[in-house]
Amino acid sequence: MSLKADLTAFATEAGFAKVGICRPDAVPEIAERLATFVDQGMHGQMGWMAERMHWRGAPDALWPAAQSVIMLAEPYTPDHDPLDVLNQPDRAAISVYAQGRDYHDVVKKRLKKVGRWLIAQVPDAEIKVFVDTAPVMEKPLAQAAGLGWQGKHTNLLGRDLGSWFFLGAIFTTVALDPDTAEVTHCGNCTACLDICPTDAFPAPYRLDARRCISYLTIEHKGPVDPDLRGLMGNRIYGCDDCLAVCPWNKFAADARDVRYAARDDLRAPPLADLVGLDDAQFRDRFSGSPIKRIGRNRFVRNVLYAIGNSADDRFLPLVSPLLEDDDAAVADAASWAILRLKEDYSCSD
């Protein structure tokens, strides 16, 4: 068997569902696309996208010695419909990927295992592994490597993977035969665009992060635009709407690692259990979860927006103490939530 076939077999045995290979210079068009995205301000507060744009837009410049990029997919497909919780306004909707163990740790360890295997086969080989924390455009590279294509919602889809999978990348000095790039198979479907609560897609294949609930709940610092708060519903960390409605999910690969299974306390937790968390309680509750990285203040801010959208005035005693919170965005969110709840109560009289 060839080195590439052996590599694919080992990576699959190690837990990855699919493997593809491309050249570091396989996606020259991403530099212009990224520049347009940033120039139009659609990256919002994500300044890191602009700061290292020269690397992000040119993978071959990130590490000039690299000859190949090995892209790997790891499924985290849920065992439940993530849209069901949206009909339970007293509970929190948390993105599926954040309901289990932090994928950064899990995927990176698996990538290193594959990388060590490659070095054992080619002793003078060098590798660098990346999982969503470096200036690497994983989705265009994965499409170039044949894993799937970027759908109209800009996320990656696969004919044999569906929507629910993480991406990892191994850059290496080993020259491997590249795979054929995948092409789009979205056809006339617009399900992902139509379901977006905040109209975050100005056009197919274009995302305005400033209106995306995933961005607003995770990346955006400070108060969220009041015009968008009411559209966020009970989504407190991320948003799965555009992923969940994709018809290609009927071919979704099953999650292979039990660590991605939803924790019972994160599947649809009561908002009442979350709004009063202090910093220590927040850190303890979300230890080992990607949610921990946004910090207590941003998290409680999001919970308060969800409470404000609940139309349930029984939350008022839990919200009132937060009017004096040390964090200005939390105090502002508490004030907004109380006004919303009182308005809903008055309208019901």
N, C-alpha and C positions, 0 to 999 in steps of 0.2 A: 504494500500500500504506500501511497505518497505521503509526504509529511503533512500536507494539507488534510488529507483524508484521516490520518491518524489524529491530527489536532482536533478535527471536528468530532471524531468518535470520543476522544478524551473529554472534551468540553461538555458533550452531551451526557457522558457518564458522570461528570462532576456536578450536573444539575441544570445546565443551560438547555433551553428548548430549541434554540436555533443559533447557527453560527454563519457569519458571512464575512467576506474580506474585500477591501477596496484599497486603492492607493491613497496616500495622504492628499494628493492633488486632484482627487476625483470629483470635487464639487467646487470648481472655481467661481460659480455663480453666487455662492452664499455671501461673499464679501460685499457685493453690491446690494443684495437683499437685506443684509444686516445693516448696512449703512443707511439705506432708505428708512428702515424701521426706526433706527435711532434718530435720524434727522427729523422725522415726523413726531418725535417725542413719545412714540407708542410704548417705549420701555418703561415709562413712568419714573419711579424712584430707583430703578435698578441700574445705578450708575456704573456698576462693575461691567455691564455689557459694553459700555462705551470705552471704559478705561483700557480694556485689553482687546479691543476690537480687531487689531492687526493680527493677533493670534487666533481669535475666534473665527475670523473670516478666512483664514488661510491655515488649515491644519498642517500643511507642509512647512510652514514657518515656525510652528510651535516647537517642533523638534526636527530640524533639517536632516538628521541622520536616519530618520524612520523611512523604511521602504514599504511597509504594509500597515494597515489598520484592521485589526480583527474586531468585529462588532458582534456582540453576544446579547441574546434576549433571554430574560428570566421572567416567567409569568407570575402574576399575583392575583389571578382571576378570583373574584369574590364568589361565595357560595349563597349569596342572597342578592335581591334587587336593591341596589343602593338608592334608588329613587323612592322607595317605600317610606323612608323616614321623613321625606318632605311633607308628608301628610300628617305628621305628628308634631305640631308646632311647639309643644312643651318639651321636645327632645332635640338634641343637637345632631346635625348632619356633619359627619367627618369624612373626608375623602377616603376611599377604600385603601389607598396605599399607606395611609397613616394610621390605620386601625390595628396594625401588627407591629412587628419589630422594624426598626429603622433599616431601610433597604441599603443605605450607604455602607453600613458595616457588613451586611450579609453578602452583597454583590462583590464588594471589594475583596473580601477574603477568597471568594470563589475565583475571581479574576487572577489573583496572585497565585492560586493553585495551578491554574492553566498556564500562567506565565512561567512558573517554575518548571513545569513539564516541558515547555518549549525550550527553555534554556538547557535542560538535561539532554534534549535531542540535538541541539545546536549550541555547543558550549560557548562559542564566541558571540552568541546572540545577546542583544540588549532589549529591554522592554520598559515601558511606562504604562501604568494602568490608571484609568480615569472613570469615576462614577459621579457625574453630575456636579463636580466641585471644582472643575478646571475650565479654562477657556476653550472648550471643545463643543462643536455643534453636533451632538450625537445623532440627532434625527436625520439631517441630510446625509451624514456618513452612513447611517444604517440603511437608508434607501439606496445609496450607491453600492452598498454591500449586498443588496438583495433581500434584506430582512422584511421589508414592507415599504409603504409609501406614506408620505405626509398627506393626511386627509384634508378636507376643506376646513376643519377646525385646527389645523397645523400640527396635530398630534400624529404619531406614527401608528399605522394599522398594518396588519398582516393577514393574508388570506388564510394562513394556518395558525394564526396567533390571536386574532381579534384585536382588542384595544388594550387589554390589561397586561402590560409587561414592562419591566424595567430594561434599560440599556446599559451595557458596560462596554468599555473600549480598551483594547490593548494595542498600543503603538509598539512596533518592533522593527529592528534593523534587518530582520529576515525578509527576503523577497518571496512572497507567496502569490500564487496565481489569483487574480481578483475574480470575484463573482459578477454575474450580470446584474446591473441595477434594476430595481423594480420600477414599474410604472403605476400610475394612479388607476384605481378601480372603483372610484366613487360614482362614476356615471352621473345621472341626474339627481341623485339623492341629496337632500339638503336637511336631513333630520337633525344633524348636529348644529347647524346654523339656526334652525327654527326654534330649538328648545332653549337657547341661551337666554337666561332671565334678564340680562343687562345689555343685550345687543352688542356683544363685544367683538363681533366679526363685521367689519365694514364691507367686506367682500369675501367670497370664497378664498381660502388659503391665506387669509390675512387676519391677524389678531391684533386688537388694540388692548394691550395689557391693562391700561388704565381703567377699563371697564370690566375686566375679567375678575370674577369672584375669587378664583384661586390666587390671583395677584393681590387683590384687596385684603384678603384675610391672612395672607402669609407674608408678602413682601412690603406692603404699604405701611408706612409708619405714620402715626398721628391719626387725626380724625378722618374718616371716609366721607366723601361728598354726600351731603344729606339726600340728594336726589337718587343716590344709588343704595342707600341703606335699606330702604323699604323693599328693594328688589332682591336683597340677599337672603330673605326668608330666614330659615334656621340653619343656614350653612355657616359653620364657625371655623372650619379649617378646610380650605380647598373646595372644589366643586367637581362633581363627576357627571353632570348632566349630558354634556356633549359626547362623552365616552360611552355612557350607559345606553344611549339610544342607537348606537351604530349597528346596522344590520349584520356587519361582519362578525359581531360577537357570537353568532351562532356557531362559529368555528373556533372560538376562543380556547386556547390551551389551558389545561388545569394547572393551578399552582402546584409546584413540586415541593416547596419548602413549608413545613408547618409553621414556621416563624412568621409567615405572612398572614396566617389566619387571624381573623378579627378577635381582638380581646373582648371579653364580655362587657367590660366597662367602657368600651369605645365604639361599640356597634351602633348604639343610639342612646347615649347617656342623657339622663334628665338634665335640663338646663339648670334646675334648682341646685344640683350637686356641683355645678361648675362655677357659678357666678361669684361665690364667696371665697374662692381659693386665694390664699396669700402666696407670696413667692415660694416659700419653703414647701407648702402643700402642692403647689403647681409642679415644682421640680420633682417631688417624690412621686406624684401621680403619673407623670409622663416620662419617667426614667426609661431610657431605651426606645423612646418614641421620637419620630421626627418632629412631632408637635413641640417638643421641648425647646427647639431652636428659636421659636418666635417670642418666647418669654411670657411671663405672666400678664404683663400689662396689655400687650396686643391681643392675647388670648381672651382675657376678660372683656376687653373692648368688643370683640366679636360676639361673645356670649350676650352681652347687653344689647347689641343690635338684634340678635335673634329673639331675645325677650321682648324687645319693643315691637317686633313683628308677630308676637304670639297672640295678641288680643286677649291675654289672660291677666286680669288685674290682681290675681293672687300672687303675682311676682312682686308687686309693689313693695312689701316690707323687706324683700331681699335686695332690691335695687337701691332704695333710699340711702342706706349707709355709704354707698359708693359715690354719692354726690360730693363727698369730702375726700375722695381718694387722692393720694399724692400725685398720681399720674393724670395730667390734664386731659388726655384723650379718653381715659376711663371715666373721669368725672363728666366730661361732655357726653359720652355715650349713655351714662346713667341718666342725665338730664333729658336727653332725647327719648330714651326708653320710657321714662315716666310720663312725658308729654303724650307719647303715642298710646300708652296704656290708658291714660285718663281720657284721651279723645275717643278711643274705642269704647270705653265704659259709658261715656256721655251719649255716644251714638246709639248704644243699645238700650238706653232708657226710654 
